Structures are given as C-alpha cells and as structure tokens.
C-alpha cells in the first residue's frame, strides 16, 4: 500500500495494477489471519480462565470492525470537508492528497502496525495442541 503512493493509473497503469493486486493479495492474508486467530484465542481463554467465550470474541471482532469502519469513514469525510471537498467538482490539490494518503500511506502504516502485533502473537501450533489436549482432559460441564 505504501508503494501505491508513488504510482497512479494515468502515468503508470501497469505498475499501479501490479502493486494494487499485490496489496490485495497480502491484505487478504492479514484479514484471514485475524479470523483464524479467534478460535485459537477461545481455546486459550478457556485454558487460562476456565470460561469459554467464543460468542463474545466473535461479537467483539465484529463490533471492532464496525466501529473502525464508522470512525474511519467519519474521519475521512471530516478531513475531506476540512480541505474543501466539493461533490461533483474538480477537487483541489489538498483534497486529492488526502484521498491519496487515505488509500495508500495510512492503511499501509496501519497494516505494518498489525504485522508487528501479529509478530508477537505466540500461540503456535505446538502450544495450541497442548492446550487442546489439556482441555479434553477436563470433565465436561
């Protein structure tokens, strides 16, 4: 996403489409990883606390997505308004720059932060299998 800042569809369409495709490919991996982690966290939470809360975790992720989309959209609209966005008109340079950053550098930086956080996620396959084995040994309620 950060690289897309340097390309536009008018001046270099091939590079723009190549990097857009790569961006979406890697975005799908991150997006999938978030949802793949939830069941692991449910098992881990039950192992640590004795309480299983799958529904809460899925609902919380859904709520977080909705809040993030609402805040992101509101912030973008506020920034566009502040810099003089006018519907159905040619936009000034400041508005075009806000749009460019909104779809390149800002998401790129946020995904780098996400990658750093996921790097420290230590619930690997070995630990997960140990947790599941211990949970299976517990009496059913």
C-alpha positions in Angstrom: 0.0 0.0 0.0 2.8 2.4 0.8 4.3 1.8 -2.7 1.0 2.7 -4.3 1.6 6.2 -3.1 4.2 6.6 -5.9 2.1 5.3 -8.7 -1.1 6.4 -10.4 -3.3 4.9 -13.0 -2.7 7.7 -15.6 1.1 7.8 -15.5 1.9 4.1 -14.9 -1.1 1.8 -15.2 0.9 -1.4 -15.3 2.7 -0.7 -12.1 -0.4 0.6 -10.5 -2.3 -2.6 -11.2 0.6 -4.8 -10.3 1.0 -3.2 -6.9 -2.8 -3.0 -6.3 -3.0 -6.7 -7.0 -0.1 -7.5 -4.6 -1.7 -5.2 -2.0 -5.0 -7.0 -2.1 -3.2 -10.4 -2.1 -1.4 -9.6 1.2 -4.4 -7.8 2.6 -6.4 -11.0 2.2 -3.8 -12.9 4.2 -3.9 -10.5 7.1 -7.6 -10.3 7.0 -7.9 -14.1 7.1 -5.3 -14.4 9.9 -7.4 -12.2 12.2 -10.4 -14.5 11.8 -8.3 -17.7 12.0 -6.9 -16.5 15.4 -10.3 -16.2 17.1 -10.9 -19.9 17.7 -7.3 -20.3 19.0 -8.0 -17.4 21.4 -11.2 -19.1 22.6 -9.3 -22.2 23.5 -6.6 -20.2 25.1 -9.1 -18.2 27.1 -10.8 -21.3 28.3 -7.5 -22.9 29.3 -6.4 -19.8 31.2 -9.8 -18.8 32.9 -11.9 -21.9 32.7 -14.6 -20.0 30.8 -15.4 -20.4 27.2 -16.4 -17.3 25.4 -16.4 -17.9 21.6 -19.5 -15.8 21.1 -18.1 -12.8 22.9 -14.9 -13.0 20.9 -16.6 -13.2 17.5 -19.1 -10.4 18.5 -16.2 -8.2 19.8 -14.3 -8.6 16.5 -17.5 -7.7 14.6 -18.1 -4.7 16.8 -14.5 -3.6 16.4 -14.8 -3.8 12.6 -18.0 -1.8 12.6 -16.6 0.9 14.9 -13.4 1.0 12.9 -15.3 1.4 9.6 -17.6 4.1 11.1 -14.7 6.1 12.6 -12.5 5.7 9.5 -15.3 6.9 7.2 -16.2 9.8 9.5 -12.6 10.9 9.9 -12.1 10.7 6.1 -15.3 12.7 5.5 -14.2 15.3 8.1 -10.7 15.6 6.5 -12.1 16.0 3.0 -14.5 18.6 4.2 -11.8 20.5 6.1 -9.7 20.7 2.9 -12.5 21.8 0.7 -14.1 18.8 -0.9 -17.0 19.7 -3.2 -19.2 17.0 -4.7 -19.3 16.6 -8.5 -16.5 19.1 -9.0 -12.8 19.1 -9.8 -11.0 18.7 -6.5 -8.2 20.9 -5.3 -4.7 19.5 -4.6 -5.2 19.3 -0.8 -8.3 17.1 -1.2 -6.5 14.9 -3.8 -3.6 14.5 -1.4 -6.0 13.5 1.5 -7.6 10.9 -0.9 -4.2 9.6 -1.9 -3.0 9.2 1.7 -6.3 7.7 2.7 -5.9 4.8 0.3 -2.1 4.3 0.4 0.1 5.5 3.3 -2.4 5.5 6.1 -3.6 1.9 5.5 0.0 0.9 4.8 1.1 2.2 8.2 -1.8 0.5 9.9 -1.0 -2.8 8.3 2.6 -2.5 9.4 1.5 -2.0 12.9 -0.8 -5.0 12.6 2.1 -7.1 11.3 4.2 -6.0 14.3 1.5 -7.0 16.7 1.0 -10.4 15.0 4.7 -11.0 15.1 4.4 -11.1 18.9 1.5 -13.5 18.8 2.9 -16.6 20.4 0.1 -19.1 20.3 1.8 -21.5 17.9 0.6 -25.0 16.7 2.6 -26.8 19.4 1.2 -24.7 22.3 -2.3 -24.8 20.8 -2.2 -28.7 20.6 -1.1 -28.9 24.2 -3.9 -26.6 25.3 -6.5 -28.6 23.4 -5.2 -31.9 25.0 -5.4 -30.3 28.4 -8.9 -29.1 27.7 -10.0 -32.6 26.6 -8.9 -34.0 29.9 -11.2 -31.6 31.8 -14.6 -33.0 32.9 -17.4 -31.8 30.7 -19.9 -29.4 32.3 
